[in-house]
């Protein structure tokens, strides 16, 4: 997907999965379905990483407590021209039945910086299935290739548009329809295939004060 008219932001594109999945124009999260999970706050690395790689960790902090929004700081990849500058994203945890999802998009502050561009830049929402048990965070990205084939073959009926020369899919379904779809397909292994596990980076104890 070309990024001329779409601000394609997300955890996948930035750090872990290496792709852009299938983004959505509309949010999955609503006030009624957004829940707090203070256990997300902290630094996270892929489970097979060394704890000494903490500089490469994604960091979750509390953004706006009143609307249960978290901020996600993702280290930039040097080979992608990031020059070491991290990307900050907004994250909300969505509860649909017994399942939890992440709705990741650009934070309001970043959108304010880009407001002069108007409709030229369209912020998208990236949706992930998530499970957290203590200090292990498991994420499933949407398999965009499989979902695209199902949408094109009309085996899945969900409003979408095909964008750019590659005709990549962008979901245009309403928030209500998105919630119905992801709740019904939360256990569909073809939609959410191999997960990625993250581990919490241990907090180093503060150094003891030096006695005079």
N, C-alpha and C positions, 0 to 999 in steps of 0.2 A: 504494500500500500504506500503510495506516495504521500508525503507529509506536507504538501503544498497548502491544502485547505483544512487539514485536520491536525489538531494538537494531540498527537498520539503519546500519551504519557501512561506509565504503569509500571508496576513491579516487574512484570515480565520483560518488557523492552529494556528496562534499566539494569537489571542485575541477575535475576535467578534463572529464568527460563530461556532467555535469549530470543524471545519472539514477542509478537504483539497480540497474540490470541485473537479473539473476536470481540472488539470493543462495542460499546453501546452508547447511543446518543443520550438516552435517558438513564437516570439513576436506578439502581436496584433498591437502594435504601430509602426509607421514609421515616418520619419521626416515630411512627408506631412500631416499626420493625428494627430500628437501630438500638443496639444494646451496648452497654459498657463492658469492657474486659480489661481491667487494670493489669492483669497478668501479661498483657502484650507489651507493656512498657518495659523498655530495656534494649539491649543490643543483641542481634541475632546473626549467626553465621551458618552456612551449610553444614550439615551434621558431620561431614568428613573433613572439615577444615580444622586447622590447628588453632587453638585459642590465642596464639600469638598473632594471628591475622586480624586482631580486633579492629585495626584501622580500616579494614574492608567490610566491616559489619554494617548491616542496616540497623538504624536506630529508630525506635518508636518512642515518641513522647506524647503527652497530652496536649492537644491543640485547643479545643473549646469544650470544656467540661459540660457546659450547659446543653450542647447538642451531641455529646458523646463522640466528638471527632478527634481522631489522633493524627499526629503528623509523622510522616515516614521520611527519614533522611537516608538517601541511597547514594553510596559513593560512586563517582563517575568513573567510567572505564577510560583509562588514559589513551587507548588506541582508538577511541571514538571521539577524540577531540575535547574531552571533558576537562582537561587541564587540572584535574584534581578537585574540581568544584562539585559538591554533592547536589543531587536533585532532591527537592522537598515535595512530597505528595501528601494529599489528604486521604485519610483512611477511615471508613466506618464499618463496624461489624454488624451484619444483618442476620437476624434470627428468623428462619422460615421453618416452622415445625421444629423438629429435633436437629436441624442442620444449621450450620453457620457458614456465612459467606463474607468475603471482603469486597467492598465497593471502593475502588481506588481511583482518584482523579486529581486534577490540579487544585491546589488550595486557593481560597478566595483571594489571598494577598497576591498570588502570582497572576490570577486572572485580572485583578485591578491594574497590575503593571502593563498588561497587554490589551486593556480595554480600547485603546485607540485603534487597534486593528479590527475592531468590530466583528463582523461575521466571517472575516477572512480566516480567523483561527477559531475552531470549534472544539472546546474541551470534551473529551470522551471519558466514559467510565469503563474501567477494567474490572472484571468480576472473577473472583477465585473462590473455590470451596476451601474451607479451612477447618482445622481441628487443632486444639491445643490441650496437651496433657502435661501439667507442671512446666518443665523447662524444655519441652519438645513441641515445636510448631510444625504442623504438616499442611502443605499447600498443594492444591490441585489447580492447574491451569486448564481453561477450556481448550480442547483440541479443535483449533480453528479449521483445519483441513477437513476433519470428519464432519463438523457441523456445517461447513460450507457445502459439502456434497449432499448432506441430508436436506439442506434448504433448497439447493438447486433442483434436487430430485423430488421436491415437494413431499418428502416423507416426514419432514418436520414443518409445521406451519407456524412461523413466527415472523412478524414484519421485519424486513431488512432492506438494505440498499447495497448495490455493488459499486465500489468506488475505485477510481483510478484505472490505469491501463491493465492492471492485474485483476481487476474486477473483484477485489477483496470484499468480504462481507462486513458491513457495519449494522448492528442491530438497531432498528428504529421502533421497536415495539414499546408500548407504554410501560410504565413502571409496574402497573397491576399485572399485565400480561407477562412481563419478565419474572415477577415473583411466582406466578402460577407455573411457568415453564421450569424454572430452576428448582422449585419445590418438588415437582413431579419427576424431574430427572436427576435429582441429587445423587442417586446411586447408580446412574448410568455410567458404566466404566469406559464406554467409548467416548463419552462427552468429557469425562474427567479421568484420563488414564493415569499413567505413572506419577505418583506424588513426589514432591521434593520436601525433605525434612530439614528443618533448621534447629539449631540448639542455641540456648541462651548463653551469652558470654558471661562467665562469672565476674562479679564485681570485685575488684581488688580492694582489700581492706586499706583504709587510710593509714598513711605512714604515721608512726608515733611522733609526737612533737619532740624536737631536740631540746634537751635540757641545757639551760645556760651553765 
